[in-house]
Amino acid sequence: MGETKPNDRPALERHDVTPGIVKAVDSTPDTDPSPRSF
């Protein structure tokens, strides 16, 4: 079970990357004048 803990650590780092992707999506609407297309 000790090996499970190390695996959880990398998962947390991935969560930090998720916010970065969300910001990129926010920029997409700015380029597209019609958010309804989304």
MOPAC internal coordinates of N, CA, C and O (Angstrom, degrees):
PM7 1SCF
backbone

  N    0.0000 0     0.00 0     0.00 0    0    0    0
  C    1.4884 1     0.00 0     0.00 0    1    0    0
  C    1.5379 1   110.21 1     0.00 0    2    1    0
  O    1.2310 1   121.06 1   156.55 1    3    2    1
  N    1.3406 1   115.57 1   -23.45 1    3    2    1
  C    1.4720 1   119.24 1  -179.73 1    5    3    2
  C    1.5275 1   110.65 1   -59.89 1    6    5    3
  O    1.2310 1   120.57 1   148.52 1    7    6    5
  N    1.3234 1   116.52 1   -31.48 1    7    6    5
  C    1.4809 1   118.94 1  -178.98 1    9    7    6
  C    1.5339 1   110.95 1   -69.16 1   10    9    7
  O    1.2310 1   120.36 1   156.36 1   11   10    9
  N    1.3103 1   116.91 1   -23.64 1   11   10    9
  C    1.4758 1   119.78 1  -178.95 1   13   11   10
  C    1.5386 1   110.55 1   -66.25 1   14   13   11
  O    1.2310 1   120.69 1   144.39 1   15   14   13
  N    1.3208 1   116.28 1   -35.61 1   15   14   13
  C    1.4909 1   119.21 1  -178.45 1   17   15   14
  C    1.5366 1   110.54 1   -61.23 1   18   17   15
  O    1.2310 1   119.24 1   129.57 1   19   18   17
  N    1.3254 1   119.06 1   -50.43 1   19   18   17
  C    1.4836 1   120.73 1   179.64 1   21   19   18
  C    1.5270 1   110.84 1   -55.89 1   22   21   19
  O    1.2310 1   120.27 1   144.20 1   23   22   21
  N    1.3091 1   117.09 1   -35.80 1   23   22   21
  C    1.4795 1   119.98 1  -179.09 1   25   23   22
  C    1.5331 1   110.20 1   -67.08 1   26   25   23
  O    1.2310 1   120.65 1   147.19 1   27   26   25
  N    1.3273 1   116.36 1   -32.81 1   27   26   25
  C    1.4773 1   119.50 1  -179.41 1   29   27   26
  C    1.5309 1   110.16 1   -68.10 1   30   29   27
  O    1.2310 1   120.41 1   147.01 1   31   30   29
  N    1.3089 1   116.83 1   -32.99 1   31   30   29
  C    1.4832 1   119.80 1  -177.88 1   33   31   30
  C    1.5310 1   110.36 1   -60.51 1   34   33   31
  O    1.2310 1   119.08 1   129.40 1   35   34   33
  N    1.3073 1   119.35 1   -50.60 1   35   34   33
  C    1.4837 1   121.06 1   179.22 1   37   35   34
  C    1.5255 1   110.96 1   -58.08 1   38   37   35
  O    1.2310 1   120.40 1   144.43 1   39   38   37
  N    1.3185 1   116.84 1   -35.57 1   39   38   37
  C    1.4792 1   120.66 1  -179.02 1   41   39   38
  C    1.5362 1   108.86 1   -60.95 1   42   41   39
  O    1.2310 1   120.20 1   139.39 1   43   42   41
  N    1.3198 1   117.22 1   -40.61 1   43   42   41
  C    1.4843 1   119.78 1  -179.53 1   45   43   42
  C    1.5202 1   109.20 1   -61.99 1   46   45   43
  O    1.2310 1   120.82 1   139.46 1   47   46   45
  N    1.3303 1   116.04 1   -40.54 1   47   46   45
  C    1.4822 1   118.67 1  -179.64 1   49   47   46
  C    1.5267 1   109.76 1   -62.52 1   50   49   47
  O    1.2310 1   120.26 1   143.84 1   51   50   49
  N    1.3072 1   117.10 1   -36.16 1   51   50   49
  C    1.4784 1   119.88 1  -179.85 1   53   51   50
  C    1.5310 1   109.23 1   -64.30 1   54   53   51
  O    1.2310 1   120.59 1   144.00 1   55   54   53
  N    1.3159 1   116.48 1   -36.00 1   55   54   53
  C    1.4825 1   119.30 1   179.82 1   57   55   54
  C    1.5325 1   109.85 1   -60.78 1   58   57   55
  O    1.2310 1   121.18 1   143.50 1   59   58   57
  N    1.3416 1   115.35 1   -36.50 1   59   58   57
  C    1.4852 1   118.66 1   179.85 1   61   59   58
  C    1.5285 1   110.24 1   -63.54 1   62   61   59
  O    1.2310 1   121.01 1   148.12 1   63   62   61
  N    1.3265 1   115.68 1   -31.88 1   63   62   61
  C    1.4814 1   119.40 1  -179.01 1   65   63   62
  C    1.5324 1   109.61 1   -74.57 1   66   65   63
  O    1.2310 1   120.74 1   149.89 1   67   66   65
  N    1.3230 1   116.20 1   -30.11 1   67   66   65
  C    1.4762 1   119.44 1  -178.71 1   69   67   66
  C    1.5335 1   111.05 1   -56.39 1   70   69   67
  O    1.2310 1   119.29 1   130.97 1   71   70   69
  N    1.3366 1   118.95 1   -49.03 1   71   70   69
  C    1.4795 1   120.62 1  -179.98 1   73   71   70
  C    1.5345 1   111.01 1   -53.57 1   74   73   71
  O    1.2310 1   120.71 1   141.84 1   75   74   73
  N    1.3171 1   116.25 1   -38.16 1   75   74   73
  C    1.4792 1   119.82 1  -179.66 1   77   75   74
  C    1.5267 1   110.12 1   -61.82 1   78   77   75
  O    1.2310 1   120.68 1   139.39 1   79   78   77
  N    1.3394 1   116.30 1   -40.61 1   79   78   77
  C    1.4840 1   119.42 1  -179.79 1   81   79   78
  C    1.5315 1   109.02 1   -66.84 1   82   81   79
  O    1.2310 1   120.69 1   142.16 1   83   82   81
  N    1.3274 1   116.29 1   -37.84 1   83   82   81
  C    1.4757 1   119.77 1  -179.08 1   85   83   82
  C    1.5258 1   109.54 1   -60.02 1   86   85   83
  O    1.2310 1   120.77 1   139.65 1   87   86   85
  N    1.3334 1   116.14 1   -40.35 1   87   86   85
  C    1.4817 1   119.67 1  -179.41 1   89   87   86
  C    1.5319 1   109.17 1   -61.46 1   90   89   87
  O    1.2310 1   120.68 1   140.34 1   91   90   89
  N    1.3160 1   116.31 1   -39.66 1   91   90   89
  C    1.4781 1   120.36 1  -179.17 1   93   91   90
  C    1.5306 1   108.82 1   -62.11 1   94   93   91
  O    1.2310 1   120.35 1   141.09 1   95   94   93
  N    1.3152 1   116.94 1   -38.91 1   95   94   93
  C    1.4773 1   120.63 1   179.73 1   97   95   94
  C    1.5255 1   109.88 1   -65.61 1   98   97   95
  O    1.2310 1   120.78 1   143.21 1   99   98   97
  N    1.3317 1   116.12 1   -36.79 1   99   98   97
  C    1.4805 1   119.37 1   179.32 1  101   99   98
  C    1.5258 1   110.06 1   -61.50 1  102  101   99
  O    1.2310 1   121.06 1   145.56 1  103  102  101
  N    1.3263 1   115.57 1   -34.44 1  103  102  101
  C    1.4778 1   119.69 1  -178.96 1  105  103  102
  C    1.5299 1   110.18 1   -72.34 1  106  105  103
  O    1.2310 1   120.39 1   151.97 1  107  106  105
  N    1.3160 1   116.87 1   -28.03 1  107  106  105
  C    1.4779 1   120.39 1  -178.56 1  109  107  106
  C    1.5339 1   110.70 1   -60.18 1  110  109  107
  O    1.2310 1   119.92 1   129.66 1  111  110  109
  N    1.3361 1   117.77 1   -50.34 1  111  110  109
  C    1.4798 1   119.90 1   179.32 1  113  111  110
  C    1.5260 1   111.50 1   -54.51 1  114  113  111
  O    1.2310 1   120.60 1   142.76 1  115  114  113
  N    1.3420 1   116.45 1   -37.24 1  115  114  113
  C    1.4746 1   120.20 1  -179.80 1  117  115  114
  C    1.5283 1   110.36 1   -59.53 1  118  117  115
  O    1.2310 1   121.00 1   141.57 1  119  118  117
  N    1.3320 1   115.69 1   -38.43 1  119  118  117
  C    1.4753 1   119.64 1  -179.18 1  121  119  118
  C    1.5251 1   109.71 1   -73.60 1  122  121  119
  O    1.2310 1   121.26 1   141.92 1  123  122  121
  N    1.3411 1   115.19 1   -38.08 1  123  122  121
  C    1.4823 1   118.52 1  -179.26 1  125  123  122
  C    1.5265 1   109.62 1   -92.59 1  126  125  123
  O    1.2310 1   119.68 1   -65.04 1  127  126  125
  N    1.3192 1   118.22 1   114.96 1  127  126  125
  C    1.4694 1   121.28 1  -179.01 1  129  127  126
  C    1.5287 1   110.94 1   -67.73 1  130  129  127
  O    1.2310 1   120.14 1   162.18 1  131  130  129
  N    1.3483 1   117.35 1   -17.82 1  131  130  129
  C    1.4773 1   119.27 1  -178.38 1  133  131  130
  C    1.5312 1   109.95 1  -111.49 1  134  133  131
  O    1.2310 1   120.19 1   -89.26 1  135  134  133
  N    1.3300 1   117.25 1    90.74 1  135  134  133
  C    1.4778 1   121.13 1   179.10 1  137  135  134
  C    1.5249 1   110.69 1   -64.48 1  138  137  135
  O    1.2310 1   120.29 1   161.95 1  139  138  137
  N    1.3260 1   117.04 1   -18.05 1  139  138  137
  C    1.4757 1   119.91 1  -179.82 1  141  139  138
  C    1.5327 1   109.91 1   -62.20 1  142  141  139
  O    1.2310 1   120.53 1   152.03 1  143  142  141
  N    1.3238 1   116.59 1   -27.97 1  143  142  141
  C    1.4778 1   119.99 1  -179.90 1  145  143  142
  C    1.5295 1   109.31 1   -58.58 1  146  145  143
  O    1.2310 1   121.35 1   146.26 1  147  146  145
  N    1.3482 1   115.02 1   -33.74 1  147  146  145
  C    1.4582 1   119.56 1   179.95 1  149  147  146
  C    1.5139 1   106.79 1   -63.51 1  150  149  147
  O    1.2310 1   120.10 1   180.00 1  151  150  149

